[in-house]
Amino acid sequence: MKHWTENDFKEWLYGLKDEDQHLKECAECRGESERLRMTRARMMELPEVSQEFLAAQRRSIYRRLHEPRHTWFTLRWALPVAMVLLMAFGVTLQRARRSAAVISDEQLFSDLTAIEQSAEPKAIAPMHKLFEE
Amino acid sequence: MGVMADRLGTSLDTQTSTREFGSWMAAEQRRIFLLCRRMLQDFEEADSATQDTFLKAWQALNRPEFKEIDDAGRWVTRIAVNTCLDRLRSRRWQFWRKRPNQEDEQSILELAAAVGPNAEDRVFGGEIGQRLENALEKLSLRQRAAFTLRHYEDRSLAEIAEILDLDIGTVKAHLFRAIAKLREELHDLYFRE
């Protein structure tokens, strides 16, 4: 005869295992199950909470029951929506500026020719300034 | 229609309704507060969640489209569990959030807890019980909710499924995992000599 294991008892206590024939017939397991049932019953007793604390909590709840809902509560979606709209506006504006800043082909070729014809890179120019008297 | 639904029906005028609601709230308050405390592991947040729970219940009762409820206790438990789950979910984003230190928490608890029936029960509930409550942190939100409802409220699997809006198989799976994660604490609770 195989006795119930600790796991069997735990699962039974939490409703995950039904009583089987063994538990009904085995005095040892039956006794253990009774002991566990009593332990569990003691654990389920609600601990005391002070009456003063509960009364204060009730007063606070009563106060809130009759409080009108704050305006911000009804408008709680307004801020995120405004932020999203602002971001969308910013992105659109940025794109518009970029497209306006596109230089013409003529200007591009002119700049490239100037670079090509230059003997030294433009970046050197400030260095020259340092040695000028 | 259950008794509570009669007492809390929307046909009552506001003043009577407030009184009736108050007496029902007083009857459920301690249980709901303790449920919130076990779920949230934080005294002040549990206080706030309890208040939110009853406020939501009041608002629901006063909606014109409010439907009758069969079991007001289960209904308010469902509101409380969902309120706690919402708070636990938003807690994940509050990385700056700091738990009150152990001493502060202990002194708050001492203020709220009255003296228990006898010393043995206090030690029993205090040591192993506290360890088990702390160990609930190991569980996922659904596991914590399922285990709390089963362990502390002795709810049936069908009730837990209804409260959490899950099917019974899923509740069983959550409970299996919860029991496995709490193996040591449950061993000490039930089997330590």
Contacts between the chains, C-beta under 8 A, distances in Angstrom:
chain1	res1	chain2	res2	distance
A	6	B	187	6.8
A	6	B	191	6.0
A	9	B	190	7.3
A	10	B	179	5.5
A	10	B	186	5.9
A	10	B	190	7.3
A	11	B	176	7.7
A	11	B	179	7.0
A	13	B	190	7.5
A	14	B	147	8.0
A	14	B	150	5.5
A	14	B	151	7.3
A	14	B	175	5.5
A	14	B	179	6.1
A	15	B	150	6.6
A	15	B	156	6.8
A	15	B	157	5.2
A	15	B	175	7.5
A	16	B	172	5.9
A	16	B	175	5.9
A	16	B	176	6.3
A	16	B	179	7.6
A	36	B	190	5.5
A	39	B	189	7.2
A	39	B	190	5.8
A	40	B	190	7.7
A	42	B	121	7.1
A	42	B	124	6.8
A	43	B	124	8.0
A	43	B	125	7.4
A	43	B	129	6.6
A	43	B	151	7.5
A	43	B	152	7.9
A	43	B	189	7.1
A	44	B	151	7.7
A	44	B	152	6.3
A	44	B	153	7.7
A	44	B	154	5.7
A	45	B	121	7.8
A	45	B	125	7.9
A	46	B	30	6.3
A	46	B	31	6.4
A	46	B	34	5.8
A	47	B	34	6.9
A	47	B	113	6.3
A	47	B	116	6.8
A	47	B	125	6.0
A	48	B	113	6.1
A	48	B	114	3.9
A	48	B	115	7.2
A	48	B	116	6.2
A	49	B	30	5.3
A	49	B	33	6.3
A	49	B	34	7.0
A	49	B	112	5.6
A	49	B	113	6.6
A	49	B	114	7.0
A	50	B	111	7.2
A	50	B	112	5.6
A	50	B	113	6.9
A	50	B	114	4.9
A	51	B	114	7.7
A	53	B	111	7.2
A	53	B	112	4.8
A	54	B	26	7.7
A	54	B	29	5.7
A	54	B	30	6.3
A	54	B	33	7.5
A	57	B	29	6.9
A	57	B	33	7.1
A	57	B	47	6.2
A	57	B	50	6.5
A	57	B	51	6.7
A	58	B	22	7.2
A	58	B	25	6.7
A	58	B	26	6.6
A	58	B	29	6.7
A	60	B	51	5.9
A	61	B	25	6.8
A	61	B	51	5.1
A	61	B	54	5.0
A	61	B	55	6.6
A	62	B	18	7.8
A	62	B	22	7.2
A	64	B	51	6.4
A	64	B	55	5.4
A	65	B	18	6.9
A	65	B	21	7.9
A	65	B	55	6.7
A	65	B	58	5.3
